[in-house]
Amino acid sequence: MGKLVVSLDGVVIKEVQITKDKTTLGRRPYNDIVIDNLAVSGEHAVLQMVGADVFIEDLNSTNGTYINGRAIKKQLLTHNDTVEVGKYKIKYLVDDGADYERTMIMRPAGAASPAASSRPMGLGGTGVTQAGGLTGSTMASIKVLNGAAAGREVALTKVVTTVGKPGVQVASITRRPGGYAFAHVEGPTRPSVNGVPLTSDSIPLRNGDVIELAGTQMQFIHS
């Protein structure tokens, strides 16, 4: 489970454990995390738990929400991310100390390689972000079926993998004790599995399932 460490000018003000599906942040006293500062909007941002994932979404705040210095609308949080709200810094920490890594981008030629961005980045419209260390022998992967990256296969070596194109359609694949789960994260149109649009928060994935999002088809492979 994750927690937030709120600080101002290097001084820790409070620590908040993320235990609810939705955790609100803002200046108004009814928020779960209250930051009484005029630079913070009354209802500034919300944190949402989707399975094991935690996403933060800016609620059209006046001064914006930043992660590691970059303005965001909605983004998956990873271990050690720093959320900036006004002059306040909010460090996101995962209690199990999992080792997180940056974006893995599927390329038309050559293996996947690290990139500096922590957001899903496009290659033919779709990229892959992985976060959270994983141990175990039963590994899954996704294989791109169309577009410039067709034929590329990316192993799901981390607990959380985010796929898609920011601003268009983003989804997550999360490893759980009983297998893998697929969830919609961002975008007005929901992704589909085997031609059926996702209607619930998340669904289990099975070997051979075909995921389609942001115009890209990918097959889930789990032996």
C-alpha positions, 0 to 999 in steps of 0.5 A: 500500500502507498502513502503520501508524505506532505512537506513544505520547504523541506519540512514534513507536515503530515503523512497520509496512508492511501486506503480508500478508493478515492482520496481528495486533496484541496484547500476546503476542510472536507477534503481527505488531505487538506492543504490550507494555502491560497495557491491550492484550489478548494478541490485541487486533485483526487487520488484513485486506487484501481487494483494495486495502482494509484492514479492522481488526477488534477480537478481543473485546479487554478495553479495545476498539479505537477509530478516531478516538475511536469504538469499533468492531468491524470497520471499513474503514480510510481514509487518516489514520485513527487507531486507539487501543489503550489509550494507544497511537495507530496512524495509518493512512497510504496511501503514494500519498497518495490523497485520502479523503472521508467517507461519502456517503449516498443520500437519497430526495430530492436528490443525495448529500451528505457526512456526518460519519460514516466508517461506512456509514450507513442510508437505508432500511437501506443507505448508501455510503462512498467512500474514495481518490481516483480518476482516469480516464474510465471511471466506474461507478455503482450505482443503487438499485432498491428501498426509500426511495432507489429510483432514486437513482444514486451514481457510484463516484468513489473507489477504494473504496466501502463499501455496506450497514448496519453490524452487518447486512451490509456489502460493498465495491466496489473499482476495480482496473486490470482493472475493479471487484471486489465483496467481503463485509466484515461480517455473518453472511449474505453478499450476493448478485450476480444472486441468487447468494450470494458464496462467494469473497473477491471477484468481478469486477462486470460492467455490469448486475449486481444486488447485494443486501445488507441488503434493498436491491437495487442495479444496477452500471452500467459503460459 
